[in-house]
Structure formats: structure tokens, C-alpha cells
Amino acid sequence: MATAVPVERDAVAQAFAGPTREVRLPGATLHRTPQTYDLLAAGVGPALAAASTATALTSAALAGTPYDLVVSTGIAGGFAPDAPLGSLVVADEITAADLGAETADGFLPVTELGFGAITHRPPPALVRQTATATGARTGTVLTVSTVTGTAARAAALRERHPRALAEAMEGFGVAEAAAAHGTPVLEIRAVSNAVGPRDRAAWRIGAALAALTTAFGKLTPVLESWTPHDR
Ligand SMILES: O=C(O)c1cccc(C(=O)CC[C@H]2O[C@@H](n3cnc4c(=O)[nH]cnc43)[C@H](O)[C@@H]2O)c1
């Protein structure tokens, strides 16, 4: 499970019984639960999250114990009114919202420039089971490199991505690393703030972290029973 920062990682860890054990890798430190889930504070933003996740994936592959699944998780901004504060969102699409080119006629995604990808799709059955187990809403989770801070930008993002429920800063990077290893990816987010005008007083980070702990408590049986063939 890849979070951005240690406080998110620790919120996930609380869902697992027993202490975690540190496993130091060059450039990343895993916290391994007694159930052998690896938790990683992978860093803020898509680039560092991709680099750290790739380190963990490569290390596991070289050890002969490749991961079956990578989960990108943490807090996020939610698009009102569909993803209120404290709610959970599971991504059926993980989309890079600002990877492309600005033109006089608007934004062009990198795919229209002839490169790469802007979307990764988690296994549909796993998304459905996650939503059922945790109560998460299902939709697109956007990955941005700049946190949205105005109503105009929020509206522009929703116009381009009408199914977007949330934005965060790591999911697409984590998904790119997972895709490079042929490993399925899931993104589950707890909403700490509304996407839109900056209002620090309205953030509910504590409630979002508590929602993450609860969600992973309910998600564990789903992950235990899920097989990578259920794609
Ligand atoms: O300073 C601000 O206005 C501001 C607003 C929201 C979030 C931040 C952060 O620095 C947190 C980034 C961190 O948390 C995730 N996150 C949480 N809310 C959002 C959001 O509305 N848009 C994008 N990312 C968000 C993100 O994944 C990072 O890990 C600052």
C-alpha cells in the first residue's frame, strides 16, 4: 500500500493487528505488517510516488516475491457534492489530469500528442468488492501536480472529467510504476477537503485519516480473497 506521507501510512497500519517491521531499501523504507502487507510512505506527488513504488516493486521482484497488487491510498480533495468530507472514493479510473499541453484551444492530453497514457483502470471486480465492503463511492480519481485552489479550476476539471469524484497527487504515478511491472493497481482515497477555493480551516484531515483506518479494516478480507486472475 503506497501512501504519500507517514501519517497516512500509519493510519493504514492501524487497521492491521500487531506492530510493523521496517524493511530498508535503497531509496525507500517499507513497513511490513505481521500479515506481510508492505506499507510505503512513497512521497508527495506523482514523480516521487512512482519512483518509490518502482523501488518497492523491483525489490520484491528480485527477491522472488513479486506483489499481486499495489494500492495507492491517502487523503484527497473531493468534488462537491458527490464526494463529501470524510467519504471514501475508490477509483475505477486513475487519470492524470494535467499531463499534456496547453494550447490556444484548450488542454491537450499527452495521448493526443502521441505519447504514453493518461488513465489506468483497476480490476473492475476488485473495485466493486472494495466499494461494497467499505461504502466507497466509485468514479474517476484525478492525479494532479498542482492542488486545485479555485472554483474555476475545479469546474474546468469536472468539465473535462465529468466522472471525477476526487483529486490527489500520487495515484497515476503509483499506477505507472505498477503497470511497468504488470501489477494491478487500486486507488482508494478518504476525502479531507473539497476541491475548489483554498480554505484551510475547512480541512478535516483527522476525520479522513480515521476513515482510512476503518476502510482498510473492511478491505483486508477483500484483499485476502481477491486473486490476481479476477481482472
Ligand atoms: O495548501 C493547500 O491549499 C492545500 C490544499 C489541499 C491539500 C494540500 C496538500 O499539501 C496535501 C497534498 C497531499 O494530500 C493529498 N491531497 C489532499 N487534498 C488534496 C487536494 O484537494 N488536491 C490534491 N491533493 C490532495 C495529495 O495526494 C497529497 O499527498 C494543500
The ligand as an SDF file (V2000), in Angstrom:
LIG
                    3D

 30 33  0  0  0  0  0  0  0  0999 V2000
   -2.2660   24.3630    0.5870 O   0  0  0  0  0  0  0  0  0  0  0  0
   -3.3140   23.9740    0.1130 C   0  0  0  0  0  0  0  0  0  0  0  0
   -4.2120   24.7290   -0.2990 O   0  0  0  0  0  0  0  0  0  0  0  0
   -3.5630   22.5080    0.0560 C   0  0  0  0  0  0  0  0  0  0  0  0
   -4.8450   22.0310   -0.1950 C   0  0  0  0  0  0  0  0  0  0  0  0
   -5.0850   20.6580   -0.2010 C   0  0  0  0  0  0  0  0  0  0  0  0
   -4.0120   19.7670    0.0200 C   0  0  0  0  0  0  0  0  0  0  0  0
   -2.7520   20.2780    0.2530 C   0  0  0  0  0  0  0  0  0  0  0  0
   -1.6200   19.4260    0.4770 C   0  0  0  0  0  0  0  0  0  0  0  0
   -0.4870   19.8450    0.5220 O   0  0  0  0  0  0  0  0  0  0  0  0
   -1.8640   17.9670    0.6550 C   0  0  0  0  0  0  0  0  0  0  0  0
   -1.3320   17.2010   -0.5040 C   0  0  0  0  0  0  0  0  0  0  0  0
   -1.3700   15.7210   -0.1900 C   0  0  0  0  0  0  0  0  0  0  0  0
   -2.6750   15.3090    0.1770 O   0  0  0  0  0  0  0  0  0  0  0  0
   -3.3880   14.8220   -0.9420 C   0  0  0  0  0  0  0  0  0  0  0  0
   -4.4740   15.7980   -1.1560 N   0  0  0  0  0  0  0  0  0  0  0  0
   -5.3530   16.1400   -0.1960 C   0  0  0  0  0  0  0  0  0  0  0  0
   -6.2420   17.0070   -0.6730 N   0  0  0  0  0  0  0  0  0  0  0  0
   -5.9230   17.2480   -1.9490 C   0  0  0  0  0  0  0  0  0  0  0  0
   -6.4990   18.0920   -2.9420 C   0  0  0  0  0  0  0  0  0  0  0  0
   -7.5100   18.7890   -2.7500 O   0  0  0  0  0  0  0  0  0  0  0  0
   -5.9020   18.0940   -4.1610 N   0  0  0  0  0  0  0  0  0  0  0  0
   -4.8040   17.3290   -4.4110 C   0  0  0  0  0  0  0  0  0  0  0  0
   -4.2320   16.5290   -3.4790 N   0  0  0  0  0  0  0  0  0  0  0  0
   -4.7910   16.4940   -2.2560 C   0  0  0  0  0  0  0  0  0  0  0  0
   -2.3710   14.6750   -2.0560 C   0  0  0  0  0  0  0  0  0  0  0  0
   -2.4460   13.3860   -2.6090 O   0  0  0  0  0  0  0  0  0  0  0  0
   -1.0250   14.9270   -1.3890 C   0  0  0  0  0  0  0  0  0  0  0  0
   -0.4300   13.7380   -0.9610 O   0  0  0  0  0  0  0  0  0  0  0  0
   -2.5090   21.6470    0.2600 C   0  0  0  0  0  0  0  0  0  0  0  0
  1  2  2  0
  2  3  1  0
  2  4  1  0
  4  5  1  0
  4 30  2  0
  5  6  2  0
  6  7  1  0
  7  8  2  0
  8  9  1  0
  8 30  1  0
  9 10  2  0
  9 11  1  0
 11 12  1  0
 12 13  1  0
 13 14  1  0
 13 28  1  0
 14 15  1  0
 15 16  1  0
 15 26  1  0
 16 17  1  0
 16 25  1  0
 17 18  2  0
 18 19  1  0
 19 20  1  0
 19 25  2  0
 20 21  2  0
 20 22  1  0
 22 23  1  0
 23 24  2  0
 24 25  1  0
 26 27  1  0
 26 28  1  0
 28 29  1  0
M  END
$$$$
